[in-house]
Structures are given as C-alpha cells and as structure tokens.
Amino acid sequence: MSKEFDCRFFASEKPCQFKLDCPIDSACPKYQPMGKRILIIKLAAIGDVLRTTPILPVLKKKYPQSYITWITDKSSLQVLEENPYIDRLLTANYENALRLQVEKFDVIICLDKDTVASSLASIVKADTKLGFALSDNGLLYPLNKEADYLFRLGVSDELKFRQNKKTYQQLIFEALGLEEKHGEYVINLPQKYKSYGEQLMKQWGINNGRLIIGLNTGAGKRFATKRWEVGGFVELADRLSKDLKAQVVLLGGPEEVERNEEIASKTKSKVIDSGCHHSLREFMGLLSQCHLVVTGDTLALHLAIALKKLIVTFFGSTCHQEIDLYDRGKKLVSDVHCAPCYKGNCDTMICMKSISANDVFQACKEILKANTLL
C-alpha cells in the first residue's frame, strides 16, 4: 500500500485540504504520516466530555506523531469542534460504528461506562485498549489494571461518596497510566461567539468595566437535586447588585425560562434575564463576558471552568471532590447526613436548603477580592 494512504491529510473519497493531485506512485510534498492512531470513545454527557479533554495535550506530548480520533454524541460536538488536538471528530451513529469496526488503531481509550461506548471499545481493533469495555456476558469491566480504581468508584458508594479524594482529572490520568495528575480543559470558542456575548451585553446597557456576575439558575432534568432554591437566587442577586454594584445576569437553558422569569420578577434590583434560547456556543459567549459565574454542579460549571472564569459553586447530591476549579473558585458543600446521594429527585431538598444566600454572597466577595475585582 502506498504511504499516501497513511497520510493524515488523505481524505479518501475527495481531494484533501490542499487540493493537490494525490500521487499514488510518487511522494506528495504535503505528506505527513499519521503515526500512532488513537481512538477516544467518550460520548456523553457534555460536561463529562469536556472534562475529559485534559488528556489531549498529554497524549500529544506522549505521542508527538499521532492521529487522534474522538467519537462522541451529537450533543457534545460543539465542545470538541476545532479542538487543536483532535485530528478527526466523529458522531456516534450507525455509519461510524460500522466504519470503526473496519479500522485498526494503536490505542483505544474508553472512559465511558455506558453500554454503547463500552461495546465499541470491545469490538474495535487495537493493539492497546485502556479504560472500559463490555464483556461477552454483557457486563462492564476495566481493560487495564490502572482503570480498576475508577471502575470501583462506580460500584461502591462508600468509596465514591466518602473515601475518594481525587479529582476527575487525577482519576482519568491514573486510569490511562499517565504520570500527569493535573491538566486544564481544552476548548476552542471562536471569536464570533465571544462577540455575540459582547454585543448582547452592550444591547442590555452593561457598561464596559462594570462587574458582571452570571447566575446559572438551573440543572438538568436528570438531577433536579442540583438546583438551588429560587429564593436564594433572588436574595443573592439583590445583595450582589446593592452591595457590590454588580450587574447580575441570569443564565439558563430551555428548562429555566419560567424559573428565570420568576427570579427577575421578585428581585428588587435590576437584573438581566439573558434568555434561554441560545445555542451552546452562544451560551459560552455569554459566559465569556462574566467576571464571575455562580452555578451548581451542572454543564455551566464545566463550561465556566473551560473558559477560565472565576466560579462559586455549590454541591449537595453530587461529589465535590471530583471537580477541580483550578484555584479559580470556591465550593460550598452541603453538610447534611444524606449527602451526597446522586438521587435525581428529593422530597426535602435539605442539602440545597442548607446553603444560604449569605454563604454564597460571602464566597463571591472572597473570590472577587482575591482576584482584585473588588
């Protein structure tokens, strides 16, 4: 087989990006070998996909000449598009599942524990497989001994809730046998989306230089227990506006329309309801304009971390120790006997009720002062 078929630019059924005739029997001036072919299988959820991106620069450092393919759910594409470390980004669908069964990789990394991802890890060919796969009796198992601890976290509440002190980044680096224990999220937000957020701020009359604090008020349907109380956001918004002279912007997705309207109607100060209709990247553009983001353990938290925003976040039903704020934020952790629980719903919501608006306000002041924004 000609070496052009191993070229990282070879597009197979169409001309490559350089629009050159592809010589089969002579060397192409743009030829670059793929080197190590690496497949990353990480499908969902979006926040989990994003917080897995720290492995990318580490892999490129370990394998300087490599070709990284990442397969993910359609919903997660926007946080991976134009990532400088990903050579090929695939959507998880029937066509690509078939394609991957034909291809051969040097290394497969599967950090998903779901059935589709682990099934792919089992059937795709590779010399080395790391992470998780599905056994022939239909059960998940760790592919390498280094992934055993991360595997056990999923089957032991005692280990996950109380004993483990490692961040997710530490966990995945260890599961892959990498020496690094710390690494930043990798995301590329094109300038047009930053400009989108900037133009909206101007449209809302927010002057340049004014302290902008974004309140992300919701959580996904799966974990309603991550959602702080409406009354807490109302009190917090008023104190941030009055005491810190901040412009408060309410953030959220389609599920927060009524919630944000209620918060805005109950505040004594003027807050901006940013709307809940933005695309994921447009939402990131709004986050990029905030000096500080207040949020629960939800997608907005991971987006804010990726954008290197100052953060105040609160935890009740989920494990705070797995989240690394990279010394740019403060966590408020509910101290109740039943937390964490990872329940989707709760009749009492005692963990979220235990975090007061004053607690969150003081945390905001602390982070802002530490970063000379007050």
C-alpha positions as CSV (number, residue, x, y, z in Angstrom):
1,M,0.0,0.0,0.0
2,S,1.3,3.5,-0.9
3,K,2.3,5.7,2.0
4,E,-0.2,8.4,0.9
5,F,-2.9,6.2,2.3
6,D,-1.3,6.7,5.7
7,C,-1.2,10.5,5.3
8,R,-3.0,12.5,8.0
9,F,-4.4,14.7,5.2
10,F,-5.7,12.0,2.9
11,A,-9.4,12.4,2.5
12,S,-10.1,9.1,0.7
13,E,-13.1,9.9,-1.4
14,K,-12.3,13.6,-2.2
15,P,-9.3,15.9,-2.6
16,C,-7.5,16.8,0.7
17,Q,-7.4,20.3,2.1
18,F,-4.5,21.3,-0.1
19,K,-6.4,20.4,-3.3
20,L,-3.4,18.7,-4.8
21,D,-3.5,15.7,-7.1
22,C,-2.8,12.8,-4.8
23,P,0.2,10.9,-6.3
24,I,0.0,7.2,-5.8
25,D,3.5,6.3,-7.0
26,S,5.4,9.5,-6.1
27,A,5.9,11.5,-2.9
28,C,3.5,14.3,-2.1
29,P,5.1,17.5,-0.7
30,K,2.4,17.7,1.9
31,Y,2.6,14.1,3.1
32,Q,2.6,13.6,6.9
33,P,2.3,10.1,8.4
34,M,-0.4,9.6,10.9
35,G,1.9,7.9,13.4
36,K,0.1,6.4,16.4
37,R,-3.6,6.0,15.6
38,I,-5.5,6.8,18.8
39,L,-9.3,6.4,19.3
40,I,-11.0,8.2,22.2
41,I,-14.6,7.0,22.9
42,K,-16.4,9.5,25.1
43,L,-20.0,10.0,24.2
44,A,-21.8,11.9,26.9
45,A,-22.8,13.9,28.9
46,I,-21.5,17.2,27.5
47,G,-19.9,18.2,30.8
48,D,-18.2,14.8,31.2
49,V,-16.9,15.0,27.6
50,L,-15.5,18.5,28.3
51,R,-13.7,17.5,31.5
52,T,-12.1,14.6,29.7
53,T,-10.3,17.0,27.3
54,P,-7.3,17.5,29.6
55,I,-6.0,14.1,28.4
56,L,-5.5,15.5,24.9
57,P,-2.3,17.6,25.3
58,V,-0.8,14.8,27.5
59,L,-1.4,12.3,24.8
60,K,0.1,14.5,22.1
61,K,3.1,15.0,24.4
62,K,3.5,11.3,24.8
63,Y,2.9,10.6,21.1
64,P,4.1,13.6,19.2
65,Q,3.4,11.9,15.9
66,S,-0.1,10.7,16.3
67,Y,-3.6,10.9,14.8
68,I,-6.4,11.3,17.4
69,T,-9.9,10.3,16.5
70,W,-12.7,11.2,19.0
71,I,-16.2,9.7,18.7
72,T,-18.9,11.4,20.7
73,D,-22.6,12.1,20.8
74,K,-24.1,14.7,18.5
75,S,-25.0,16.8,21.6
76,S,-21.3,17.1,22.6
77,L,-19.8,18.0,19.2
78,Q,-19.8,21.8,19.9
79,V,-17.4,21.5,22.8
80,L,-15.0,19.5,20.7
81,E,-15.2,21.2,17.3
82,E,-12.0,22.9,16.2
83,N,-10.0,21.4,19.1
84,P,-6.4,21.7,18.0
85,Y,-5.5,18.2,19.4
86,I,-8.3,16.3,17.6
87,D,-7.5,15.2,14.1
88,R,-10.9,13.6,13.3
89,L,-14.2,14.1,15.2
90,L,-16.9,11.6,14.6
91,T,-20.5,11.5,15.6
92,A,-21.7,8.3,17.3
93,N,-24.1,6.8,14.7
94,Y,-24.6,3.5,12.9
95,E,-22.4,4.5,9.9
96,N,-19.4,5.4,12.1
97,A,-19.9,2.4,14.3
98,L,-19.5,0.2,11.2
99,R,-16.6,2.3,10.0
100,L,-14.7,1.9,13.2
101,Q,-15.1,-1.9,13.1
102,V,-13.1,-1.9,9.8
103,E,-10.3,0.4,11.0
104,K,-7.4,-0.6,13.2
105,F,-5.9,1.6,15.9
106,D,-2.7,1.5,18.0
107,V,-4.5,2.7,21.2
108,I,-8.2,2.8,22.1
109,I,-9.3,4.9,25.2
110,C,-12.8,4.4,26.5
111,L,-13.6,6.4,29.6
112,D,-17.4,5.9,29.2
113,K,-19.2,3.3,31.3
114,D,-22.3,3.3,29.1
115,T,-23.3,0.3,27.0
116,V,-22.8,1.9,23.6
117,A,-19.3,3.2,24.3
118,S,-18.1,0.1,26.1
119,S,-19.5,-2.1,23.3
120,L,-17.5,-0.1,20.7
121,A,-14.4,-0.4,22.9
122,S,-14.8,-4.2,22.8
123,I,-15.3,-4.7,19.1
124,V,-13.0,-2.1,17.5
125,K,-9.5,-3.5,16.8
126,A,-6.5,-2.1,18.6
127,D,-3.1,-3.2,19.9
128,T,-3.7,-1.5,23.3
129,K,-7.0,-0.8,25.0
130,L,-7.4,1.4,28.1
131,G,-10.4,2.2,30.2
132,F,-13.6,0.2,30.0
133,A,-15.3,-2.3,27.7
134,L,-18.2,-4.7,27.7
135,S,-17.6,-8.4,28.4
136,D,-19.1,-11.2,26.5
137,N,-21.7,-11.6,29.2
138,G,-22.8,-8.0,28.7
139,L,-21.2,-6.5,31.8
140,L,-18.7,-3.6,32.1
141,Y,-15.1,-4.4,33.1
142,P,-11.8,-2.5,33.3
143,L,-9.5,-3.1,30.4
144,N,-6.3,-2.4,32.3
145,K,-5.3,-2.6,35.9
146,E,-4.8,1.1,36.2
147,A,-8.5,1.6,35.4
148,D,-9.6,-0.6,38.3
149,Y,-10.0,2.2,40.9
150,L,-12.1,4.3,38.5
151,F,-14.2,1.2,37.8
152,R,-14.7,0.5,41.6
153,L,-15.9,4.1,42.1
154,G,-18.9,3.2,40.1
155,V,-19.9,0.2,42.1
156,S,-19.1,1.4,45.7
157,D,-21.0,4.3,47.2
158,E,-18.7,4.2,50.2
159,L,-15.6,4.6,48.0
160,K,-17.1,7.3,45.8
161,F,-19.0,9.3,48.4
162,R,-16.7,9.2,51.4
163,Q,-13.3,7.8,50.8
164,N,-12.2,9.2,47.4
165,K,-10.4,12.5,47.5
166,K,-9.2,12.5,43.9
167,T,-10.4,14.9,41.2
168,Y,-11.8,13.5,37.9
169,Q,-8.6,14.6,36.2
170,Q,-6.5,12.6,38.6
171,L,-8.8,9.6,38.2
172,I,-8.6,9.5,34.4
173,F,-4.9,10.2,34.2
174,E,-4.3,7.3,36.6
175,A,-6.8,5.1,34.7
176,L,-4.7,5.6,31.5
177,G,-1.4,5.1,33.2
178,L,-0.3,8.7,32.7
179,E,2.1,10.4,35.0
180,E,0.3,13.7,35.0
181,K,-2.3,14.4,37.6
182,H,-3.5,17.8,36.6
183,G,-4.5,19.4,33.3
184,E,-6.7,22.2,32.1
185,Y,-9.8,21.7,30.0
186,V,-9.2,22.3,26.2
187,I,-11.8,24.1,24.3
188,N,-11.8,26.5,21.3
189,L,-14.5,29.2,21.3
190,P,-14.4,31.1,18.0
191,Q,-14.3,34.9,18.3
192,K,-17.7,35.3,16.7
193,Y,-19.3,33.7,19.8
194,K,-17.3,35.9,22.1
195,S,-18.5,38.9,20.0
196,Y,-22.1,37.5,20.3
197,G,-21.9,37.8,24.1
198,E,-20.2,41.2,24.0
199,Q,-22.9,42.6,21.7
200,L,-25.7,41.4,23.9
201,M,-24.1,43.0,27.0
202,K,-24.0,46.3,25.1
203,Q,-27.6,45.8,24.0
204,W,-28.6,45.4,27.6
205,G,-26.8,48.6,28.6
206,I,-24.0,47.0,30.6
207,N,-21.1,49.5,30.5
208,N,-17.5,48.4,29.9
209,G,-15.7,47.9,33.1
210,R,-18.7,47.1,35.2
211,L,-18.6,43.9,37.3
212,I,-20.7,41.3,35.6
213,I,-21.8,38.3,37.6
214,G,-23.7,35.4,35.9
215,L,-26.1,33.3,37.9
216,N,-26.8,30.0,36.3
217,T,-30.0,29.1,38.0
218,G,-30.9,25.5,36.9
219,A,-29.7,22.0,36.4
220,G,-30.6,19.2,34.0
221,K,-33.8,17.1,34.3
222,R,-31.8,14.1,35.4
223,F,-30.6,15.8,38.6
224,A,-33.2,18.2,39.9
225,T,-31.4,17.8,43.3
226,K,-28.5,20.0,42.0
227,R,-30.9,23.0,41.7
228,W,-30.6,25.8,44.3
229,E,-33.8,27.5,45.6
230,V,-35.4,30.4,43.7
231,G,-35.5,32.4,46.9
232,G,-31.7,32.0,47.3
233,F,-31.1,33.4,43.8
234,V,-33.4,36.3,44.5
235,E,-31.7,37.3,47.7
236,L,-28.2,36.8,46.2
237,A,-29.0,38.9,43.1
238,D,-30.2,41.8,45.3
239,R,-27.1,41.7,47.5
240,L,-24.7,41.4,44.6
241,S,-26.4,44.4,42.9
242,K,-26.7,46.6,46.0
243,D,-23.5,45.8,48.0
244,L,-21.1,45.0,45.2
245,K,-22.6,47.3,42.5
246,A,-22.5,44.3,40.1
247,Q,-24.7,43.8,37.1
248,V,-26.4,40.4,37.6
249,V,-27.2,38.3,34.5
250,L,-29.5,35.3,34.8
251,L,-28.3,32.4,32.7
252,G,-30.0,29.1,31.8
253,G,-31.4,26.8,29.1
254,P,-34.9,26.0,27.9
255,E,-35.8,24.4,31.2
256,E,-35.1,27.7,33.1
257,V,-37.4,30.0,31.2
258,E,-40.1,30.2,33.9
259,R,-37.6,30.0,36.7
260,N,-35.6,32.9,35.5
261,E,-38.7,35.0,34.8
262,E,-39.8,34.3,38.4
263,I,-36.4,35.3,39.8
264,A,-36.3,38.5,37.8
265,S,-39.8,39.5,38.9
266,K,-39.0,39.0,42.6
267,T,-35.7,40.9,42.7
268,K,-35.7,44.5,44.0
269,S,-32.7,45.4,41.9
270,K,-32.5,45.3,38.1
271,V,-31.2,42.0,36.8
272,I,-30.8,41.0,33.2
273,D,-32.7,37.9,32.1
274,S,-30.4,36.7,29.3
275,G,-33.0,34.4,27.8
276,C,-32.8,30.6,27.4
277,H,-32.8,30.3,23.7
278,H,-29.1,30.5,22.9
279,S,-27.1,27.7,21.3
280,L,-24.4,26.0,23.3
281,R,-21.7,28.2,21.8
282,E,-23.7,31.3,22.1
283,F,-24.3,30.5,25.8
284,M,-20.5,30.1,26.1
285,G,-20.2,33.6,24.5
286,L,-22.3,34.9,27.3
287,L,-20.3,33.1,30.0
288,S,-17.1,34.6,28.5
289,Q,-18.3,38.1,29.3
290,C,-18.9,37.3,33.0
291,H,-16.2,38.1,35.6
292,L,-17.8,35.5,38.0
293,V,-20.2,32.7,37.5
294,V,-22.4,31.2,40.2
295,T,-23.7,27.8,39.4
296,G,-24.5,24.4,40.7
297,D,-22.8,21.2,39.6
298,T,-24.1,21.3,36.0
299,L,-22.9,21.9,32.4
300,A,-22.5,25.6,33.0
301,L,-19.9,24.8,35.7
302,H,-17.7,22.8,33.3
303,L,-18.1,25.5,30.6
304,A,-17.1,28.2,33.0
305,I,-14.0,26.1,34.1
306,A,-13.1,25.6,30.4
307,L,-13.4,29.4,29.8
308,K,-11.2,30.0,32.9
309,K,-13.9,32.1,34.7
310,L,-14.0,32.8,38.4
311,I,-16.5,30.5,39.9
312,V,-18.7,30.0,43.0
313,T,-20.4,26.6,43.0
314,F,-22.5,24.5,45.4
315,F,-22.8,20.8,46.0
316,G,-25.4,18.7,47.7
317,S,-26.3,15.4,45.9
318,T,-23.0,15.0,44.0
319,C,-19.3,14.6,44.9
320,H,-17.5,17.9,45.1
321,Q,-14.1,16.4,45.4
322,E,-14.1,15.2,41.8
323,I,-14.4,18.8,40.5
324,D,-11.2,20.8,40.1
325,L,-11.7,24.6,40.0
326,Y,-8.1,25.1,39.2
327,D,-7.7,27.7,42.0
328,R,-10.2,30.0,40.3
329,G,-13.2,29.4,42.6
330,K,-14.8,28.3,45.8
331,K,-17.0,25.4,46.6
332,L,-19.9,25.4,49.0
333,V,-20.6,21.9,50.2
334,S,-23.8,20.9,52.0
335,D,-23.1,19.3,55.3
336,V,-26.1,17.1,55.8
337,H,-26.1,13.4,56.7
338,C,-27.7,12.1,53.5
339,A,-25.4,13.9,51.1
340,P,-24.1,13.0,48.6
341,C,-26.8,10.7,47.3
342,Y,-26.8,11.1,43.5
343,K,-30.6,11.0,43.6
344,G,-32.4,12.7,40.7
345,N,-35.3,13.9,42.9
346,C,-35.8,14.5,46.6
347,D,-38.9,15.5,48.6
348,T,-37.0,17.6,51.1
349,M,-34.1,19.1,49.1
350,I,-32.4,19.5,52.5
351,C,-28.9,19.7,51.0
352,M,-29.7,22.7,48.8
353,K,-31.7,24.4,51.5
354,S,-28.7,24.2,53.9
355,I,-26.7,26.6,51.7
356,S,-27.8,30.1,52.4
357,A,-27.7,33.2,50.2
358,N,-25.3,34.8,52.7
359,D,-23.0,31.8,52.3
360,V,-22.9,32.2,48.5
361,F,-22.6,36.0,48.8
362,Q,-19.6,35.8,51.1
363,A,-18.0,33.3,48.8
364,C,-18.5,35.7,45.9
365,K,-16.9,38.5,47.8
366,E,-13.9,36.3,48.8
367,I,-13.2,35.2,45.3
368,L,-13.6,38.7,43.8
369,K,-11.3,40.3,46.4
370,A,-8.7,37.6,46.0
371,N,-8.6,38.4,42.3
372,T,-8.6,42.2,42.8
373,L,-12.0,42.8,41.3
374,L,-13.3,44.4,44.5
